[in-house]
């Protein structure tokens, strides 16, 4: 005897729901794997953190400002020496 169409559709629906669940699980596993691999690569690389970058950037700005002040002072001293000589 043939099964009524509704029972067949119920079984098909259950199979499709299971397949979707498996696909979502595989998708989550793939996402997790890719994320862990990217984190490993970044951790093993010599990238600096944002905080380290900002600290070095601030040091460079301060060094440049000091260099400009010293250059102005040197020019003043050289001008005084040239005026005396």
LODOMI-302769 format. One record per residue: residue number from 1; x, y, z of N, C-alpha, C in turn. Coordinates in pm, 1 decimal, decimal comma, padded with zeros to 6 digits. Example, Ala and Ser with C-alpha at 12.3 -4.5 7.8 and 13.67 -1.06 7.14 Angstrom:
LODOMI-302769
<pt nudren="1" n_X="01319,0" n_Y="-00569,0" n_Z="00780,0" ca_X="01230,0" ca_Y="-00450,0" ca_Z="00780,0" c_X="01320,0" c_Y="-00330,0" c_Z="00780,0"/>
<pt nudren="2" n_X="01285,0" n_Y="-00225,0" n_Z="00708,0" ca_X="01367,0" ca_Y="-00106,0" ca_Z="00714,0" c_X="01290,0" c_Y="00003,0" c_Z="00787,0"/>
END
This chain:
LODOMI-302769
<pt nudren="1" n_X="00082,4" n_Y="-00117,9" n_Z="00000,0" ca_X="00000,0" ca_Y="00000,0" ca_Z="00000,0" c_X="00087,1" c_Y="00124,6" c_Z="00000,0"/>
<pt nudren="2" n_X="00033,6" n_Y="00222,6" n_Z="-00055,5" ca_X="00104,5" ca_Y="00350,4" ca_Z="-00061,2" c_X="00076,5" c_Y="00432,3" c_Z="00063,6"/>
<pt nudren="3" n_X="00179,9" n_Y="00507,5" n_Z="00105,9" ca_X="00162,1" ca_Y="00595,7" ca_Z="00220,7" c_X="00085,6" c_Y="00719,7" c_Z="00176,0"/>
<pt nudren="4" n_X="00007,6" n_Y="00774,4" n_Z="00263,8" ca_X="-00061,0" ca_Y="00898,4" ca_Z="00227,0" c_X="00042,2" c_Y="01007,7" c_Z="00201,1"/>
<pt nudren="5" n_X="00015,8" n_Y="01099,1" n_Z="00111,4" ca_X="00112,8" ca_Y="01204,5" ca_Z="00076,9" c_X="00155,6" c_Y="01288,9" c_Z="00196,8"/>
<pt nudren="6" n_X="00067,3" n_Y="01308,6" n_Z="00293,1" ca_X="00106,2" ca_Y="01391,4" ca_Z="00407,2" c_X="00215,1" c_Y="01323,7" c_Z="00489,9"/>
<pt nudren="7" n_X="00208,4" n_Y="01193,5" n_Z="00504,3" ca_X="00311,1" ca_Y="01123,0" ca_Z="00580,3" c_X="00444,3" c_Y="01129,0" c_Z="00506,2"/>
<pt nudren="8" n_X="00442,4" n_Y="01115,0" n_Z="00377,9" ca_X="00562,1" ca_Y="01125,5" ca_Z="00295,9" c_X="00622,4" c_Y="01265,5" c_Z="00307,4"/>
<pt nudren="9" n_X="00536,3" n_Y="01365,6" n_Z="00303,2" ca_X="00583,8" ca_Y="01503,8" ca_Z="00316,5" c_X="00639,9" c_Y="01527,9" c_Z="00456,6"/>
<pt nudren="10" n_X="00578,4" n_Y="01469,8" n_Z="00559,1" ca_X="00630,6" ca_Y="01482,9" ca_Z="00694,7" c_X="00771,0" c_Y="01423,4" c_Z="00704,7"/>
<pt nudren="11" n_X="00791,4" n_Y="01306,5" n_Z="00647,9" ca_X="00922,3" ca_Y="01241,9" ca_Z="00649,4" c_X="01025,0" c_Y="01325,2" c_Z="00573,2"/>
<pt nudren="12" n_X="00984,2" n_Y="01375,1" n_Z="00458,0" ca_X="01072,4" ca_Y="01459,8" ca_Z="00377,5" c_X="01108,5" c_Y="01586,5" c_Z="00453,8"/>
<pt nudren="13" n_X="01012,1" n_Y="01643,1" n_Z="00521,1" ca_X="01035,7" ca_Y="01763,2" ca_Z="00601,3" c_X="01134,8" c_Y="01734,5" c_Z="00713,3"/>
<pt nudren="14" n_X="01119,5" n_Y="01620,3" n_Z="00780,6" ca_X="01210,9" ca_Y="01582,9" ca_Z="00887,8" c_X="01353,8" c_Y="01563,9" c_Z="00835,7"/>
<pt nudren="15" n_X="01366,0" n_Y="01499,1" n_Z="00721,5" ca_X="01497,9" ca_Y="01477,7" ca_Z="00661,6" c_X="01561,3" c_Y="01611,0" c_Z="00624,2"/>
<pt nudren="16" n_X="01482,3" n_Y="01699,7" n_Z="00565,2" ca_X="01535,6" ca_Y="01831,2" ca_Z="00525,3" c_X="01575,5" c_Y="01912,6" c_Z="00648,2"/>
<pt nudren="17" n_X="01495,7" n_Y="01905,0" n_Z="00754,6" ca_X="01529,0" ca_Y="01977,0" ca_Z="00877,4" c_X="01659,7" c_Y="01924,6" c_Z="00935,0"/>
<pt nudren="18" n_X="01677,2" n_Y="01794,0" n_Z="00934,6" ca_X="01802,1" ca_Y="01735,3" ca_Z="00983,0" c_X="01919,3" c_Y="01778,6" c_Z="00896,6"/>
<pt nudren="19" n_X="01899,7" n_Y="01780,3" n_Z="00765,7" ca_X="02006,7" ca_Y="01820,9" ca_Z="00673,8" c_X="02045,6" c_Y="01966,2" c_Z="00697,8"/>
<pt nudren="20" n_X="01946,2" n_Y="02050,4" n_Z="00721,1" ca_X="01975,1" ca_Y="02192,0" ca_Z="00747,5" c_X="02052,4" c_Y="02205,9" c_Z="00878,2"/>
<pt nudren="21" n_X="02011,7" n_Y="02128,2" n_Z="00979,5" ca_X="02083,4" ca_Y="02131,3" ca_Z="01107,7" c_X="02228,3" c_Y="02089,1" c_Z="01092,3"/>
<pt nudren="22" n_X="02251,3" n_Y="01984,5" n_Z="01014,3" ca_X="02388,0" ca_Y="01938,4" ca_Z="00990,1" c_X="02467,3" c_Y="02045,8" c_Z="00915,4"/>
<pt nudren="23" n_X="02406,0" n_Y="02106,0" n_Z="00815,6" ca_X="02473,7" ca_Y="02210,5" ca_Z="00738,1" c_X="02509,0" c_Y="02328,8" c_Z="00827,4"/>
<pt nudren="24" n_X="02419,6" n_Y="02366,4" n_Z="00916,9" ca_X="02448,9" ca_Y="02477,7" ca_Z="01007,8" c_X="02562,0" c_Y="02441,1" c_Z="01103,1"/>
<pt nudren="25" n_X="02561,6" n_Y="02316,3" n_Z="01148,8" ca_X="02670,1" ca_Y="02270,9" ca_Z="01235,6" c_X="02804,1" c_Y="02274,4" c_Z="01165,1"/>
<pt nudren="26" n_X="02805,5" n_Y="02228,8" n_Z="01041,2" ca_X="02929,2" ca_Y="02231,2" ca_Z="00961,9" c_X="02973,7" c_Y="02375,4" c_Z="00940,3"/>
<pt nudren="27" n_X="02878,8" n_Y="02464,1" n_Z="00914,5" ca_X="02911,0" ca_Y="02605,2" ca_Z="00894,2" c_X="02973,2" c_Y="02664,8" c_Z="01020,5"/>
<pt nudren="28" n_X="02915,9" n_Y="02634,0" n_Z="01137,0" ca_X="02971,5" ca_Y="02684,7" ca_Z="01262,8" c_X="03111,7" c_Y="02628,6" c_Z="01286,3"/>
<pt nudren="29" n_X="03130,5" n_Y="02501,4" n_Z="01257,4" ca_X="03262,9" ca_Y="02440,0" ca_Z="01273,4" c_X="03365,3" c_Y="02505,8" c_Z="01181,2"/>
<pt nudren="30" n_X="03325,1" n_Y="02529,8" n_Z="01057,0" ca_X="03415,9" ca_Y="02594,0" ca_Z="00961,1" c_X="03451,1" c_Y="02734,6" c_Z="01007,3"/>
<pt nudren="31" n_X="03351,3" n_Y="02809,7" n_Z="01053,5" ca_X="03377,0" ca_Y="02944,8" ca_Z="01103,7" c_X="03473,4" c_Y="02941,4" c_Z="01221,5"/>
<pt nudren="32" n_X="03449,8" n_Y="02850,1" n_Z="01312,2" ca_X="03535,7" ca_Y="02836,9" ca_Z="01430,2" c_X="03678,4" c_Y="02801,0" c_Z="01389,9"/>
<pt nudren="33" n_X="03692,3" n_Y="02709,4" n_Z="01295,8" ca_X="03824,7" ca_Y="02667,6" ca_Z="01249,5" c_X="03899,0" c_Y="02784,0" c_Z="01184,1"/>
<pt nudren="34" n_X="03829,9" n_Y="02854,9" n_Z="01095,5" ca_X="03893,2" ca_Y="02968,0" ca_Z="01026,0" c_X="03933,9" c_Y="03075,3" c_Z="01126,8"/>
<pt nudren="35" n_X="03845,2" n_Y="03104,4" n_Z="01221,7" ca_X="03876,4" ca_Y="03205,4" ca_Z="01322,4" c_X="03998,6" c_Y="03164,6" c_Z="01404,2"/>
<pt nudren="36" n_X="04004,7" n_Y="03039,7" n_Z="01446,0" ca_X="04118,9" ca_Y="02995,3" ca_Z="01526,1" c_X="04248,4" c_Y="02998,2" c_Z="01444,9"/>
<pt nudren="37" n_X="04240,5" n_Y="02965,9" n_Z="01317,9" ca_X="04360,8" ca_Y="02970,3" ca_Z="01233,7" c_X="04409,4" c_Y="03113,9" c_Z="01214,6"/>
<pt nudren="38" n_X="04316,2" n_Y="03205,9" n_Z="01192,8" ca_X="04354,1" ca_Y="03347,2" ca_Z="01177,1" c_X="04415,8" c_Y="03399,6" c_Z="01305,7"/>
<pt nudren="39" n_X="04355,4" n_Y="03366,4" n_Z="01419,7" ca_X="04411,1" ca_Y="03409,4" ca_Z="01548,2" c_X="04550,5" c_Y="03352,1" c_Z="01569,1"/>
<pt nudren="40" n_X="04571,8" n_Y="03226,5" n_Z="01531,0" ca_X="04704,0" ca_Y="03164,4" ca_Z="01544,8" c_X="04806,3" c_Y="03235,2" c_Z="01457,9"/>
<pt nudren="41" n_X="04768,4" n_Y="03264,5" n_Z="01334,4" ca_X="04860,1" ca_Y="03332,3" ca_Z="01242,5" c_X="04896,0" c_Y="03470,7" c_Z="01296,0"/>
<pt nudren="42" n_X="04795,6" n_Y="03544,6" n_Z="01343,9" ca_X="04822,3" ca_Y="03678,3" ca_Z="01397,3" c_X="04907,8" c_Y="03671,5" c_Z="01523,6"/>
<pt nudren="43" n_X="04882,7" n_Y="03572,5" n_Z="01608,4" ca_X="04958,7" ca_Y="03557,8" ca_Z="01732,2" c_X="05103,8" c_Y="03522,1" c_Z="01701,4"/>
<pt nudren="44" n_X="05125,6" n_Y="03438,4" n_Z="01600,6" ca_X="05260,9" ca_Y="03395,7" ca_Z="01566,0" c_X="05337,5" c_Y="03499,5" c_Z="01485,2"/>
<pt nudren="45" n_X="05267,4" n_Y="03596,5" n_Z="01430,6" ca_X="05332,3" ca_Y="03701,1" ca_Z="01351,7" c_X="05385,6" c_Y="03809,4" c_Z="01444,4"/>
<pt nudren="46" n_X="05470,5" n_Y="03893,6" n_Z="01390,2" ca_X="05527,8" ca_Y="04002,2" ca_Z="01470,0" c_X="05450,6" c_Y="04132,2" c_Z="01451,2"/>
<pt nudren="47" n_X="05320,8" n_Y="04124,7" n_Z="01458,7" ca_X="05240,0" ca_Y="04245,7" ca_Z="01448,9" c_X="05237,7" c_Y="04314,0" c_Z="01584,9"/>
<pt nudren="48" n_X="05236,6" n_Y="04445,6" n_Z="01583,2" ca_X="05227,6" ca_Y="04519,3" ca_Z="01708,4" c_X="05081,5" c_Y="04544,0" c_Z="01741,8"/>
<pt nudren="49" n_X="05055,9" n_Y="04561,0" n_Z="01870,0" ca_X="04919,4" ca_Y="04593,8" ca_Z="01910,4" c_X="04893,1" c_Y="04740,7" c_Z="01882,9"/>
<pt nudren="50" n_X="04769,2" n_Y="04778,2" n_Z="01884,8" ca_X="04731,3" ca_Y="04917,8" ca_Z="01861,8" c_X="04794,5" c_Y="05007,3" c_Z="01969,1"/>
<pt nudren="51" n_X="04796,0" n_Y="04958,3" n_Z="02093,3" ca_X="04853,3" ca_Y="05036,2" ca_Z="02203,5" c_X="05002,8" c_Y="05058,9" c_Z="02183,1"/>
<pt nudren="52" n_X="05074,4" n_Y="04953,6" n_Z="02139,5" ca_X="05217,5" ca_Y="04968,3" ca_Z="02113,4" c_X="05241,7" c_Y="05066,7" c_Z="02000,1"/>
<pt nudren="53" n_X="05160,2" n_Y="05057,6" n_Z="01895,8" ca_X="05174,0" ca_Y="05148,6" ca_Z="01782,5" c_X="05153,4" c_Y="05292,9" c_Z="01826,9"/>
<pt nudren="54" n_X="05048,5" n_Y="05316,6" n_Z="01905,8" ca_X="05018,7" ca_Y="05452,6" ca_Z="01951,9" c_X="05130,7" c_Y="05505,8" c_Z="02041,3"/>
<pt nudren="55" n_X="05189,1" n_Y="05419,9" n_Z="02125,1" ca_X="05298,5" ca_Y="05462,8" ca_Z="02212,1" c_X="05419,7" c_Y="05504,5" c_Z="02130,1"/>
<pt nudren="56" n_X="05455,7" n_Y="05425,5" n_Z="02031,9" ca_X="05571,0" ca_Y="05458,1" ca_Z="01946,9" c_X="05541,6" c_Y="05583,0" c_Z="01863,8"/>
<pt nudren="57" n_X="05418,1" n_Y="05594,7" n_Z="01817,4" ca_X="05378,7" ca_Y="05713,6" ca_Z="01740,0" c_X="05395,1" c_Y="05839,9" c_Z="01824,7"/>
<pt nudren="58" n_X="05351,0" n_Y="05833,3" n_Z="01949,9" ca_X="05363,8" ca_Y="05947,4" ca_Z="02040,8" c_X="05510,7" c_Y="05980,2" c_Z="02065,5"/>
<pt nudren="59" n_X="05595,1" n_Y="05876,8" n_Z="02082,7" ca_X="05739,0" ca_Y="05899,7" ca_Z="02100,4" c_X="05799,2" c_Y="05967,0" c_Z="01977,9"/>
<pt nudren="60" n_X="05756,6" n_Y="05926,3" n_Z="01858,6" ca_X="05809,1" ca_Y="05986,1" ca_Z="01735,4" c_X="05767,8" c_Y="06132,6" c_Z="01725,1"/>
<pt nudren="61" n_X="05644,9" n_Y="06162,8" n_Z="01761,8" ca_X="05598,0" ca_Y="06301,6" ca_Z="01758,5" c_X="05680,2" c_Y="06386,7" c_Z="01855,8"/>
<pt nudren="62" n_X="05702,6" n_Y="06333,4" n_Z="01976,5" ca_X="05781,7" ca_Y="06407,2" ca_Z="02075,6" c_X="05925,5" c_Y="06426,0" c_Z="02027,7"/>
<pt nudren="63" n_X="05984,1" n_Y="06324,8" n_Z="01965,9" ca_X="06120,9" ca_Y="06335,3" ca_Z="01915,5" c_X="06129,5" c_Y="06438,4" c_Z="01803,0"/>
<pt nudren="64" n_X="06029,4" n_Y="06440,0" n_Z="01715,2" ca_X="06028,6" ca_Y="06538,0" ca_Z="01607,4" c_X="06017,4" c_Y="06680,1" c_Z="01662,9"/>
<pt nudren="65" n_X="05929,8" n_Y="06698,7" n_Z="01762,6" ca_X="05914,5" ca_Y="06831,0" ca_Z="01824,0" c_X="06044,1" c_Y="06875,7" c_Z="01890,4"/>
<pt nudren="66" n_X="06109,7" n_Y="06783,3" n_Z="01961,8" ca_X="06236,5" ca_Y="06816,5" ca_Z="02025,7" c_X="06343,4" c_Y="06849,5" c_Z="01921,1"/>
<pt nudren="67" n_X="06344,0" n_Y="06775,5" n_Z="01812,7" ca_X="06439,7" ca_Y="06801,7" ca_Z="01704,7" c_X="06418,6" c_Y="06941,5" c_Z="01647,3"/>
<pt nudren="68" n_X="06293,9" n_Y="06979,9" n_Z="01629,4" ca_X="06264,9" ca_Y="07113,9" ca_Z="01577,2" c_X="06310,1" c_Y="07222,0" c_Z="01675,3"/>
<pt nudren="69" n_X="06287,0" n_Y="07200,0" n_Z="01807,2" ca_X="06332,4" ca_Y="07297,1" ca_Z="01908,3" c_X="06485,0" c_Y="07308,3" c_Z="01908,7"/>
<pt nudren="70" n_X="06552,8" n_Y="07194,5" n_Z="01902,0" ca_X="06698,4" ca_Y="07196,3" ca_Z="01902,2" c_X="06753,9" c_Y="07263,2" c_Z="01775,6"/>
<pt nudren="71" n_X="06687,2" n_Y="07239,8" n_Z="01663,5" ca_X="06731,2" ca_Y="07302,2" ca_Z="01538,4" c_X="06717,2" c_Y="07454,1" c_Z="01548,2"/>
<pt nudren="72" n_X="06606,5" n_Y="07500,0" n_Z="01604,4" ca_X="06587,9" ca_Y="07644,9" ca_Z="01620,8" c_X="06693,7" c_Y="07701,7" c_Z="01715,0"/>
<pt nudren="73" n_X="06723,5" n_Y="07631,5" n_Z="01822,9" ca_X="06825,8" ca_Y="07676,4" ca_Z="01918,1" c_X="06963,4" c_Y="07680,7" c_Z="01851,6"/>
<pt nudren="74" n_X="06993,9" n_Y="07578,4" n_Z="01772,8" ca_X="07121,5" ca_Y="07573,7" ca_Z="01703,0" c_X="07134,0" c_Y="07689,4" c_Z="01603,9"/>
<pt nudren="75" n_X="07026,5" n_Y="07716,9" n_Z="01532,7" ca_X="07029,8" ca_Y="07828,8" ca_Z="01437,3" c_X="07051,6" c_Y="07961,6" c_Z="01509,6"/>
<pt nudren="76" n_X="06990,6" n_Y="07977,5" n_Z="01626,7" ca_X="07009,7" ca_Y="08099,7" ca_Z="01705,4" c_X="07154,9" c_Y="08112,2" c_Z="01750,1"/>
<pt nudren="77" n_X="07211,8" n_Y="08003,0" n_Z="01802,7" ca_X="07350,3" ca_Y="08005,5" ca_Z="01847,7" c_X="07446,6" c_Y="08032,1" c_Z="01731,6"/>
<pt nudren="78" n_X="07419,7" n_Y="07971,3" n_Z="01615,7" ca_X="07506,0" ca_Y="07994,2" ca_Z="01498,8" c_X="07496,2" c_Y="08139,8" c_Z="01454,2"/>
<pt nudren="79" n_X="07378,1" n_Y="08197,6" n_Z="01462,9" ca_X="07362,1" ca_Y="08338,2" ca_Z="01423,1" c_X="07438,6" c_Y="08428,3" c_Z="01520,0"/>
<pt nudren="80" n_X="07435,8" n_Y="08397,0" n_Z="01648,9" ca_X="07510,9" ca_Y="08476,1" ca_Z="01747,1" c_X="07661,2" c_Y="08464,9" c_Z="01722,9"/>
<pt nudren="81" n_X="07708,8" n_Y="08344,6" n_Z="01692,2" ca_X="07850,9" ca_Y="08325,1" ca_Z="01664,1" c_X="07892,9" c_Y="08401,3" c_Z="01538,8"/>
<pt nudren="82" n_X="07806,6" n_Y="08399,1" n_Z="01436,6" ca_X="07838,6" ca_Y="08468,9" ca_Z="01312,9" c_X="07842,0" c_Y="08619,2" c_Z="01335,1"/>
<pt nudren="83" n_X="07755,4" n_Y="08670,3" n_Z="01421,9" ca_X="07752,1" ca_Y="08814,8" ca_Z="01450,4" c_X="07875,0" c_Y="08857,3" c_Z="01527,4"/>
<pt nudren="84" n_X="07929,6" n_Y="08772,9" n_Z="01615,3" ca_X="08049,5" ca_Y="08805,9" ca_Z="01693,0" c_X="08175,3" c_Y="08797,5" c_Z="01607,5"/>
<pt nudren="85" n_X="08174,1" n_Y="08707,3" n_Z="01514,5" ca_X="08296,4" ca_Y="08682,0" ca_Z="01440,0" c_X="08307,8" c_Y="08763,8" c_Z="01320,7"/>
END
